[in-house]
Amino acid sequence: MDNEPYLNFASIYDQIMSGVDYEAWADYVEDLLNHFGKQPKSIVDLACGTGASTFPFSKRDYKVTGVDISSQMLKRASRVASEQTLKIEFYQQDLRQLNLPEKYDLALLFQDGLNYIVDEKDLAQTFLNVNNILNPGALFIFDLTRPSLRPTHNSSTAWADEEGFTLIWDSSYKAEVEIWSIKLTVFQKLDNGLYKKYQESHCEKDHDPEQVQKLIAAAGFKLMGIYKSFSFSTSDGNDVKLTFVVQK
């Protein structure tokens, strides 16, 4: 796949994200399901990455499928699933061309997955694609980040010195196009004591929550709620991290 993201970073992604409590994510999803009276049996985890967000649901006896655009991320996800004897199917697909052989009772999309879709037409198509892989009445729970509302949304440089690698990231926000850009540079220590340098760039769109609601409706979803992520506090869209719950 051309310009495949996380081609090199897959090997250190889990270390970078080690502070994320994925079990708490799963708890929050189940709290939302209980709130809306849903008991899904099958789940599709979109933009699943290395599977860290997928595994907790498999361990809780849901039938789970993971989807990601990165072959290297999925390679790691498949290996860990095998090591933990978890029965999870993984598919390498772009959400803009999402087409799976089954339909599901619940779709999840976290980790800024939709922010990576910067074109509105592509976002509209993604919502349609997700709708097409869901059973009637199924929920789609996803998050959106508002980069423009971050206290540090202006140009900045930061770094982290971890075991085996040093990570430097340069970020900037262009208000005129509502795009947050991140350039990642890694110096990774090799077995021979030398270091390998590689870089990767990412862009995230600050989608207008009101426009997202219009796209949701056009795709055949009903909005059930917008919350400040990891809470049941209703959001007006002016929070850095939002969780949407919509129903087919």
Buried (B, 14 or more C-beta within 10 A) or exposed (E): EEEBBBBBBBBBBBEBBEEBEBEEBBBBBBEBBEEEEBEBEBBBBBBBBBBBBBBBBBEBEBBBBBBBBBEBBBBBBBEBBEEEEBEBBBBBBBBBEBEBEEBBBBBBBBBBBBBBBBEBEBBBBBBBBBBBBBBEEBBBBBBBBBBBEBEEBEEEEEEEEEEEBBBBBBBBBBEEEBBBBBBBBBBBEEEEEEEEEEEBEBEBBBBBBEEBBEBBEEBBBEEBBBBBBBEEEEBEBEBBBBBBBBBB
